[in-house]
Amino acid sequence: MKWVYLMIAGVCEVGWALGLKYTDGFTKLMPSILTIAGMIASFYFLSLTLKELPLGTAYAIWTGIGTVGTVFLGILLFKEPIDIVRLICIGFIVVGIIGLKIVSPH
């Protein structure tokens, strides 16, 4: 379950990061509530993960999922720039996430 919780935490991380774009500095009520709920859920599921995984591994994967997810959603939803160097760097993050998963205690 630790990996499922970590994936949920990462998806919630993407959700609240995306939600920040819609809060208008936390002046819009519903986007702000949803963003804060995403933050709480993200931290909650990360905390469950930390019962079984090392802090450094869990945190790196959590932020990596958040980074990769927000970059791709930024490209898809907000027409943020796509260039080869940016995609290569994101690829390195993905490789790091996979590497940490492989070498983590089971």
Number of C-alpha atoms within 10 A of each C-alpha: 9 17 15 11 18 26 20 19 30 27 20 26 28 24 22 24 19 21 21 16 15 17 17 12 9 16 10 11 11 13 19 20 14 17 24 18 15 22 19 16 19 24 18 17 19 26 17 15 23 18 10 14 19 12 14 11 16 25 17 15 24 25 17 19 24 22 19 19 20 20 21 16 16 16 13 12 11 11 10 12 10 13 8 8 9 11 14 11 12 18 13 11 19 17 12 15 19 13 12 16 15 10 9 12 10 9
